């Protein structure tokens, strides 16, 4: 066969990590060394910044080596360069890969080069054998068996479809977690704002020159994942459940059920924990009076006491009829991308049929809980008591 040759894809794995280092990460380090920037390197390789950052982080964690050094400031702005260890890994892998390619080529020449080619056989004039026909009774039996099997399989397929949607939901939350982590690294350890103030009303409550006006999470994080900012999607074309912006199991009610127009203006089936940014524009925590409870508009992650417990994003309710634990009507369900415990949605079932919601925590792991509401809280509570470890940093 003309043009036949041996090709290989090479990677290194440990007992704990599959693909700790390989061709992709090697090419990424070479591009960083050539471009002096992770962003420029990812663009030259035609991969997203999010994937480049994730691959780099995976390699450094698996090898326990700092491969790059991210430098800030200066006359020409920040840059990313290889460390001495990074350069040694690139050099060693380059030589190692060359040796492996030579060995593969020698093996191909030894075992395949001299094999004779089989001549093509002609099928002109050949006729397929005729299958024997089924009787009517046999056809009816087959149809009955198929119907029975479908009756048994459909419930299982339905459960599998719901499980797949829950898996996709948690995968999307993990991608948001990676975007949050990238953003904090590039923003001196600060989280983005809970919401862009341009969406709270037709006349924003804060002045345009204030920083939180520009830095809502739903706008600043998507570009890190190769997506458009929320505000750059036109009316009637806001992201739906097929995108990373939404939970795939989320369902809208008819438009007349809402006090806003979700299909025109967009909706949010994921919400950021509003207690991470309780500034003067937010509702006070339960039991607080005056303004002593106010926190900064931007949270620094180093001030979080227990990131593995603190809620960052969660499944948000969309059905107005099921608002506030299914007992009260909520016509603004899904309107805001930052919210409180009453907006939590239990739409994913576990074994046994128990419903719950997916949650991204501040250490960027994803979990499932049947509820975030606590029995000791009064029914009229909107914001949890100050200091609650699930909601406050």
C-alpha positions, 0 to 999 in steps of 0.5 A: 500500500503506497504511503503506509507508515508507522505513527505514534502518540506518546505520553507518560503516566504514573500509578495515579495520573494517566497522561501526566505528560505527553505530546500535547503538553510538550508542544504547549511548553515549546509554544510558551517558550517561543511566545512568552505568554500562555495566551499567545501559546494557546492561540498558536496551537488553536486550543482554548486558554482554559484547556491550556491552563488545565493541561499545564496545571495537570502536568505540574501537579502530577510531576510535582514540578513548577514548569512555568513562571508567571511574571506580572507587570513591567513595561511590556506587561506580564509574561509566562516563561519556562523555569529551568525545570521546565526547560529540562523536561522539554529537552529530555522529552524531545530526545526521548521522543526522537529515540522512540520514533527511531525505534518504531521506524526500525520495527516497521521496516523489519516487520511490515516493509516486505509483506506482499500486497494482496491483489484486489478481487473483482466482485463483478457478476457476483450475486448475493444469496437469497435469504429464506423468507419468514412466515407470518407467525414468525414475524408476529413473534418477533414483533411481540418480543421487540415490544416486550423488550422496549417496555422493559428498556424504556424506563431504564433508558429514561433513568440513564438519560437523567443520569447523563444530564446530571453528569453533564451538569456536574461537568459544566460546574467543574468547568466553571470552577476551573474558570474561577480558579484561572480568574483568581490567579490572574486577578491577584486572588479576587473572585469576580462580582456576583452580578453585573449591575447593568442587569439589575434594572434599566437604571443601574444602582451603581455608577459606571465608574465603580468596578463592580459594574463591569466584573460580573462572573457571568461576563468575565469568566466565559472568555476564559472558556472560549465563550462569549460574555453573557451581555454579548448575546442578543435578546432572544439568543441568550444561552440555553440548556445546550450550553455551559451557561445552563443545567441540561435538566433545567426547564422553563415554565410558560412566559406568563408565569414570570414577572420577566421575559426569560426567553427574551432576556435570558435566565440563569439555572446556575446562581452564584452564592450572593453571600460572598459579596454582601456590600451595601447594595445587598440584603442584610443577613438574618438578624443584622441591623445597621450596616455593620455586616457590610463586606467588600464587593470583591472577595479575596479567596485567601479570606475563605475559612473552609473552601471545601464547605463554602458554596460557590455556584448551585443549581437554581430554581426556574419553575415559579410554582416550586419557589421557596421549597415548593410552598410559595410562588416565585415569579422571578425564578431564574432572573438573577445570576446571584442568589440565596438558599431559597433559590436552590433547585432539587432537579437531579435524582439519586438512586431511590428517587431522592431529588437534589441539586448540584453544587460547586464549592470554593475548593472547586469540587462538585457535590450533590445535596437534597437541600441547602435549607436548615430546619432552624431557619425561620420561613421568612429568612432571605439571607442566612445568618451572618457567619453560616459556614455554608454561605459566608466566607 
